[in-house]
Amino acid sequence: MKPDRAKAEPQSVRILLVEDDPDDVWVMRNLLGDRWDGPFKLSHAELLSAGLERLADCAFDIILLDLSLPDSQGLETFFSMHAHAGDVPIVVLSGYNDESTAVKAVQAGAQDYLVKGQVDDNLLVRSIRYAIERTRRHKAEAALRDASEEFRAAKEIQQRLFPSAPPVLPGFDIAGALYPAKATAGDYFDFIPMLDNCVGVVVGDVSSHGIGPALLMSETRACLRTLALGLGDVGEILTRANQMLSADTHDFHFVTLALARLDPVRCEVVYGSAGQRSYLLHADRSVTVLDSTSLPLGVDAAIRVPANPPLPLRPGDILLLLTDGVAEAESAGRQPFGVGRALELVQACCDEPAEQIIAALRHELAEFCANQPLQDDVTIVVVKYLGGEQE
């Protein structure tokens, strides 16, 4: 008899379970052991921070995520994990008291949610398999679309929506750039004329990639530009934009976005943000973190997006707005570039023109990533306040 040909060993499914209740961990582990018909590796983390570390160190096929953890609660837990998960599908674990929050997480991009106490082995395995297969199918479809003529045309159209040149504003040196990871970008930046001779600087990031996010980006741009024609309040502009986008985000995308209004007369900046962090670097090398003031746009129509009080600008101040494609860019050893490295480079180049600062940061990113293709869109806007007498 001829010996049987060697059969390829089935690949082990790698599962990351982020859950702080040891009883629920035990239940999940045993349900998988009872029903899963192939090899699997279950990694467990009790904290969101620990789960994010595991995700950075190892490749996973699926994430099972409890939304109520000691270091994070509710939708913020999902948004944090989703921002770092890339293409890894997420299945939310919900208690009875937070089922509505879990549904919103699914609307924002989670593959499924499972209610604790109602999960049996068949339901758990089916949910995991469906999530993995849907993700694989979407990735295959995305690869085909990227190669299509329609996407090349969409890229050309989208490029025309980005600013062709920065605005000329007395006392300021402004520059912006976007480096897309795919044929069309989900990132967005803009310079918007505002009331009282002010200028709005916008940086945004639509969840996911492809033509859907690109269309939502275009709608976001149109909303902000229209609202800025009649409104001067940053918080009111973002709040109304959220109401408009929430009505149209039926495909479960959302937008993280920062809007900074530059006032050349008062020499100040007013900042509002829906899930996007920015930085104000000072001449003495200190940094003011401009944190998010609300959840992302498109998640909940009832959300109000407040603006921070005006911040005075002093000569030498640099406003840095960037998307998470900068901080999360990885080296060959899967180490993240990080915000700290970006801030240090900007401070080292603080005497250079804004356009040169962006070029230096992009060059540093390319070297750090060993010139590998970008895994996420990268958008950088630099605003230098030069000072001087204002009319």
C-alpha positions as CSV (number, residue, x, y, z in Angstrom):
1,M,0.0,0.0,0.0
2,K,1.1,3.5,-0.7
3,P,1.5,5.6,2.3
4,D,-1.1,8.3,2.8
5,R,-0.1,11.8,1.8
6,A,0.7,14.0,4.7
7,K,-2.3,16.2,5.5
8,A,-1.9,19.8,6.5
9,E,-2.6,20.4,10.1
10,P,-5.7,22.5,10.6
11,Q,-4.7,26.0,11.7
12,S,-5.4,26.9,15.2
13,V,-8.0,29.7,15.7
14,R,-6.5,32.4,18.0
15,I,-9.1,33.9,20.4
16,L,-8.5,36.9,22.7
17,L,-11.0,37.0,25.6
18,V,-11.1,40.3,27.5
19,E,-13.2,39.6,30.6
20,D,-12.6,40.3,34.3
21,D,-15.2,37.9,35.8
22,P,-13.4,34.6,36.4
23,D,-16.7,32.7,36.3
24,D,-17.5,34.0,32.8
25,V,-14.0,33.2,31.7
26,W,-14.5,29.6,33.0
27,V,-17.8,29.4,31.2
28,M,-16.4,30.6,27.8
29,R,-13.4,28.3,28.0
30,N,-15.6,25.3,28.7
31,L,-18.2,26.1,26.1
32,L,-15.4,26.3,23.5
33,G,-13.9,23.1,24.7
34,D,-17.2,21.2,24.5
35,R,-18.1,22.3,20.9
36,W,-15.2,23.6,19.0
37,D,-14.2,21.0,16.4
38,G,-10.6,22.1,15.8
39,P,-7.6,23.5,17.5
40,F,-7.9,26.9,19.2
41,K,-5.8,29.0,21.5
42,L,-7.6,31.2,24.0
43,S,-5.7,34.1,25.5
44,H,-7.3,35.9,28.4
45,A,-6.9,39.5,29.7
46,E,-8.8,41.0,32.7
47,L,-8.2,44.7,31.8
48,L,-8.7,46.6,28.6
49,S,-5.1,47.9,28.8
50,A,-3.9,44.3,29.1
51,G,-6.0,43.2,26.1
52,L,-4.6,46.0,24.0
53,E,-1.1,44.9,25.0
54,R,-1.9,41.3,24.0
55,L,-3.3,42.6,20.7
56,A,-0.1,44.5,20.0
57,D,2.1,41.5,20.8
58,C,0.1,38.7,19.1
59,A,-2.0,38.1,16.0
60,F,-5.6,37.1,16.8
61,D,-8.5,35.8,14.6
62,I,-11.3,37.0,16.9
63,I,-11.8,39.2,20.0
64,L,-14.5,38.4,22.7
65,L,-14.9,41.7,24.5
66,D,-16.7,42.5,27.8
67,L,-17.8,46.1,27.8
68,S,-17.7,46.5,31.6
69,L,-14.1,46.2,32.7
70,P,-12.3,47.7,35.8
71,D,-10.4,50.2,33.6
72,S,-13.1,51.0,31.0
73,Q,-16.9,51.0,30.8
74,G,-19.5,51.0,28.0
75,L,-19.0,52.2,24.5
76,E,-15.6,53.7,25.3
77,T,-14.3,50.1,25.8
78,F,-15.4,49.1,22.3
79,F,-14.1,52.2,20.7
80,S,-10.7,51.8,22.3
81,M,-10.5,48.1,21.2
82,H,-11.9,48.8,17.8
83,A,-9.3,51.5,17.1
84,H,-6.5,49.0,17.8
85,A,-8.1,45.9,16.3
86,G,-7.6,46.6,12.6
87,D,-9.2,43.8,10.7
88,V,-9.7,41.6,13.7
89,P,-13.5,41.0,14.3
90,I,-14.9,41.8,17.7
91,V,-17.8,40.0,19.4
92,V,-19.2,41.9,22.4
93,L,-20.1,40.2,25.6
94,S,-23.0,41.9,27.3
95,G,-24.7,41.7,30.7
96,Y,-28.5,42.1,31.0
97,N,-28.0,45.7,32.1
98,D,-26.0,46.9,29.2
99,E,-27.6,45.1,26.3
100,S,-28.6,48.4,24.6
101,T,-25.0,49.6,24.8
102,A,-23.9,46.3,23.2
103,V,-26.3,46.9,20.3
104,K,-24.8,50.4,19.7
105,A,-21.4,48.7,19.7
106,V,-22.6,46.4,16.9
107,Q,-23.9,49.4,15.0
108,A,-20.5,50.9,15.3
109,G,-18.7,47.9,13.9
110,A,-18.8,44.9,16.3
111,Q,-19.7,41.7,14.5
112,D,-22.1,40.4,17.1
113,Y,-23.0,40.5,20.8
114,L,-23.7,37.7,23.2
115,V,-25.7,38.1,26.4
116,K,-24.0,36.5,29.3
117,G,-26.2,33.7,30.9
118,Q,-27.9,33.0,27.6
119,V,-24.9,31.7,25.7
120,D,-24.6,28.0,25.0
121,D,-21.8,26.2,23.1
122,N,-23.6,26.2,19.7
123,L,-24.4,29.9,19.9
124,L,-20.8,30.8,20.9
125,V,-19.2,28.7,18.2
126,R,-21.6,29.9,15.5
127,S,-21.0,33.6,16.5
128,I,-17.3,33.2,16.3
129,R,-17.2,31.3,13.0
130,Y,-19.7,33.7,11.4
131,A,-17.6,36.8,12.5
132,I,-14.4,35.3,11.2
133,E,-15.9,34.3,7.9
134,R,-17.6,37.6,7.4
135,T,-14.4,39.4,8.0
136,R,-12.5,37.2,5.5
137,R,-15.2,37.8,2.9
138,H,-15.1,41.5,3.4
139,K,-11.3,41.5,3.1
140,A,-11.5,39.5,-0.1
141,E,-14.1,41.9,-1.5
142,A,-12.0,44.9,-0.5
143,A,-9.0,43.5,-2.4
144,L,-11.1,43.1,-5.5
145,R,-12.6,46.6,-5.2
146,D,-9.1,48.1,-4.7
147,A,-8.1,46.8,-8.1
148,S,-11.2,48.0,-10.0
149,E,-11.4,51.0,-12.3
150,E,-14.2,52.4,-10.2
151,F,-11.9,52.8,-7.2
152,R,-9.3,54.5,-9.3
153,A,-11.9,57.0,-10.4
154,A,-13.1,57.4,-6.8
155,K,-9.6,58.1,-5.7
156,E,-9.3,60.9,-8.3
157,I,-12.6,62.5,-7.2
158,Q,-11.8,62.3,-3.6
159,Q,-8.4,63.9,-4.0
160,R,-10.2,67.0,-5.4
161,L,-12.0,67.4,-2.1
162,F,-8.8,67.9,-0.1
163,P,-7.4,71.4,0.1
164,S,-5.2,72.3,-2.9
165,A,-3.3,74.9,-0.7
166,P,-3.3,76.0,2.9
167,P,-5.1,79.3,3.7
168,V,-3.3,82.6,4.0
169,L,-4.0,83.8,7.6
170,P,-2.0,86.7,9.1
171,G,0.4,85.5,11.8
172,F,0.0,81.8,10.9
173,D,2.0,79.2,8.9
174,I,-0.4,76.3,8.0
175,A,0.2,73.1,6.2
176,G,-1.6,69.7,5.9
177,A,-1.1,66.4,4.2
178,L,-2.9,63.0,3.8
179,Y,-1.2,59.7,2.9
180,P,-3.9,57.1,2.2
181,A,-3.4,53.4,2.9
182,K,-5.9,52.3,0.3
183,A,-7.3,53.5,-3.0
184,T,-9.7,55.8,-1.2
185,A,-9.1,57.3,2.3
186,G,-11.3,57.4,5.3
187,D,-9.2,60.2,6.8
188,Y,-10.1,63.8,6.1
189,F,-8.6,67.2,6.6
190,D,-9.9,70.6,5.6
191,F,-9.4,74.4,6.0
192,I,-12.8,76.1,6.3
193,P,-13.5,79.8,6.1
194,M,-15.5,80.8,9.1
195,L,-17.3,83.9,10.4
196,D,-15.3,87.0,11.6
197,N,-12.3,86.2,9.3
198,C,-11.5,83.1,11.3
199,V,-10.4,79.8,9.8
200,G,-11.5,76.3,10.8
201,V,-8.9,73.5,10.8
202,V,-10.4,70.0,10.6
203,V,-8.9,66.6,10.9
204,G,-11.2,63.5,10.9
205,D,-11.1,59.7,10.6
206,V,-14.0,57.6,9.4
207,S,-14.1,54.1,10.9
208,S,-12.9,51.3,8.5
209,H,-11.7,51.8,4.9
210,G,-13.1,51.7,1.4
211,I,-15.8,53.5,-0.6
212,G,-18.4,53.6,2.2
213,P,-16.1,55.6,4.6
214,A,-14.9,57.7,1.7
215,L,-18.5,58.7,1.0
216,L,-19.2,59.5,4.6
217,M,-16.0,61.6,4.7
218,S,-17.4,63.6,1.7
219,E,-20.7,64.1,3.5
220,T,-18.9,65.2,6.7
221,R,-16.9,67.8,4.7
222,A,-20.1,69.1,3.1
223,C,-21.9,69.3,6.5
224,L,-19.1,71.3,8.2
225,R,-18.6,73.7,5.3
226,T,-22.4,74.4,5.1
227,L,-22.8,74.9,8.9
228,A,-19.7,77.2,9.1
229,L,-21.4,79.6,6.7
230,G,-23.9,80.6,9.3
231,L,-22.5,79.5,12.7
232,G,-19.3,80.6,14.5
233,D,-19.6,78.4,17.6
234,V,-17.4,75.3,17.2
235,G,-19.5,73.2,19.6
236,E,-22.7,74.1,17.8
237,I,-21.2,73.2,14.4
238,L,-20.1,69.8,15.6
239,T,-23.3,69.1,17.4
240,R,-25.4,69.8,14.4
241,A,-23.0,67.9,12.2
242,N,-23.5,64.9,14.5
243,Q,-27.3,65.1,14.2
244,M,-27.0,65.2,10.4
245,L,-24.5,62.3,10.2
246,S,-26.4,60.1,12.7
247,A,-29.4,60.1,10.3
248,D,-27.2,58.6,7.5
249,T,-24.8,56.2,9.3
250,H,-27.0,53.1,8.7
251,D,-23.9,51.2,7.6
252,F,-22.6,51.4,11.1
253,H,-19.7,53.8,10.5
254,F,-18.7,56.7,12.7
255,V,-16.4,59.7,12.5
256,T,-13.7,60.9,14.9
257,L,-13.1,64.5,14.2
258,A,-11.4,67.6,15.6
259,L,-12.3,71.2,14.7
260,A,-10.0,74.1,15.7
261,R,-11.1,77.7,15.0
262,L,-8.1,80.0,14.5
263,D,-8.8,83.7,15.3
264,P,-6.0,86.0,14.0
265,V,-7.5,89.1,15.7
266,R,-7.8,87.7,19.2
267,C,-4.8,85.5,18.7
268,E,-6.5,82.4,20.1
269,V,-7.8,79.0,19.2
270,V,-11.1,77.4,20.1
271,Y,-11.1,73.6,19.9
272,G,-13.8,70.9,19.9
273,S,-13.4,67.2,19.3
274,A,-15.5,64.1,18.8
275,G,-13.2,61.3,19.7
276,Q,-10.0,62.9,18.3
277,R,-7.0,64.1,20.3
278,S,-4.7,67.0,19.3
279,Y,-1.8,68.8,20.8
280,L,-0.6,72.4,21.3
281,L,3.2,72.6,21.6
282,H,4.7,75.6,23.2
283,A,8.1,77.3,22.8
284,D,9.2,76.2,26.2
285,R,8.7,72.5,25.0
286,S,5.7,72.0,27.2
287,V,2.6,70.4,25.6
288,T,-1.1,71.1,26.1
289,V,-3.2,68.0,25.3
290,L,-6.4,68.9,23.5
291,D,-8.5,66.0,24.5
292,S,-11.8,64.7,23.1
293,T,-14.9,66.5,24.3
294,S,-17.4,63.9,23.2
295,L,-18.0,60.5,21.6
296,P,-17.4,60.3,17.8
297,L,-19.9,61.8,15.3
298,G,-22.7,59.5,14.1
299,V,-22.9,57.3,17.2
300,D,-25.9,59.0,18.9
301,A,-27.9,61.9,17.5
302,A,-28.6,63.2,21.0
303,I,-24.9,63.8,21.8
304,R,-23.9,67.4,22.2
305,V,-20.3,68.2,21.3
306,P,-18.9,71.0,23.6
307,A,-16.0,73.2,22.7
308,N,-13.2,74.0,25.1
309,P,-12.8,77.7,26.2
310,P,-10.5,79.8,24.0
311,L,-6.8,79.1,24.3
312,P,-4.5,82.1,23.9
313,L,-1.7,81.7,21.3
314,R,1.8,82.9,21.8
315,P,4.6,83.2,19.2
316,G,6.2,79.8,18.7
317,D,3.1,77.8,19.6
318,I,2.4,74.8,17.2
319,L,-1.0,73.2,16.9
320,L,-0.6,69.6,15.8
321,L,-3.6,67.6,14.6
322,L,-3.1,64.0,13.4
323,T,-5.0,60.8,13.0
324,D,-4.2,57.5,14.7
325,G,-2.4,56.2,11.6
326,V,0.6,58.1,12.9
327,A,0.7,56.8,16.5
328,E,-0.2,53.3,15.5
329,A,2.2,52.8,12.6
330,E,4.3,49.8,13.4
331,S,8.0,48.9,12.9
332,A,9.0,45.5,11.5
333,G,9.1,44.3,15.1
334,R,5.5,45.5,15.6
335,Q,6.4,48.3,17.9
336,P,4.1,51.4,17.6
337,F,5.5,54.7,16.5
338,G,3.6,56.4,19.3
339,V,2.5,60.0,20.0
340,G,5.6,60.8,22.1
341,R,7.9,60.2,19.1
342,A,5.8,62.4,16.9
343,L,5.8,65.3,19.5
344,E,9.6,65.0,20.0
345,L,10.2,65.3,16.2
346,V,7.9,68.3,15.8
347,Q,9.6,70.0,18.7
348,A,13.0,69.3,17.2
349,C,11.8,70.8,13.9
350,C,9.9,73.7,15.5
351,D,12.0,76.4,13.6
352,E,11.2,74.9,10.2
353,P,8.1,75.9,8.1
354,A,5.0,73.9,8.7
355,E,5.3,72.1,5.4
356,Q,8.8,71.0,6.3
357,I,7.7,69.7,9.7
358,I,5.1,67.5,8.0
359,A,7.7,66.2,5.5
360,A,10.1,65.4,8.3
361,L,7.4,63.5,10.2
362,R,6.4,61.5,7.1
363,H,10.1,60.6,6.5
364,E,10.5,59.5,10.1
365,L,7.4,57.3,9.8
366,A,8.6,55.7,6.6
367,E,12.0,54.9,8.1
368,F,10.4,53.5,11.3
369,C,8.1,51.3,9.3
370,A,11.0,50.2,7.0
371,N,9.2,51.7,4.0
372,Q,6.4,49.0,4.3
373,P,3.0,50.0,2.9
374,L,0.8,51.9,5.4
375,Q,-1.7,49.9,7.3
376,D,-3.9,52.9,8.0
377,D,-4.4,56.4,6.6
378,V,-2.0,59.0,7.9
379,T,-3.1,62.6,8.1
380,I,-1.1,65.5,9.6
381,V,-1.9,69.1,10.0
382,V,0.6,71.6,11.5
383,V,-0.4,75.2,12.4
384,K,2.5,77.5,13.6
385,Y,1.6,80.7,15.3
386,L,4.2,83.3,14.3
387,G,2.7,86.2,16.2
388,G,3.2,89.8,15.1
389,E,0.9,92.8,15.1
390,Q,-2.6,92.1,14.0
391,E,-4.8,94.6,12.3
